[in-house]
Every structure is written in C-alpha cells, then in structure tokens.
Amino acid sequence: MDLLLDGYELPTSYNQALDTLKAQAPELVSSLAELLTRDDRTSAIKLLRERTEMDLAGGYHLVEALVRELGAA
C-alpha cells in the first residue's frame, strides 16, 4: 500500500519487485548481493524478511530473482 501511495505501481513479477526494491532500498540490495556472493541464500532471505514485511515465499522468490540477475551480470 505504501508503494501505491508513493506513486509506484504494484509489481506483477519478482523481477519488477526487485527493480522497485533497488529504487527504494539500494543498500538492502547491496547487502543481499554480498550475502549471495558467499552463496548464503538463507541469510539473504532472512535479512530481506527482517527489513521488509515480505513473507517467506515472497522472500525466497525475490532472492532467487536477484540470484538470476547476479548470474547474468
């Protein structure tokens, strides 16, 4: 709801959600990327869930979207 009030559209995919997260919390994305370079997906999901109101499934899928993006980079 906060995103809608701030003028953002709701994401319809985890890639779009990742783009929104990058715009809203680049420091969080950097921390997640650092954990993922150490292949620590569990800690990345935990950190994402601690810093957002994301559920476990959403956190998993968003982290996996970041893993795919980092692999393509």
C-alpha angles and dihedrals in degrees: 000000000000090000091053091050090050091054099259124132119236111259117246096196137033090248089058090046089052091051089052091048090051090053095045102036113016092162090057091050089050091052091048091049090051091053091047093052084062089049091244102143093156093059091044092054091046092050092047091051092047092052097041137033091249121140123232096262093047091047091051094050094045091051090048089052088053091048090054091048093049090049090054093048 
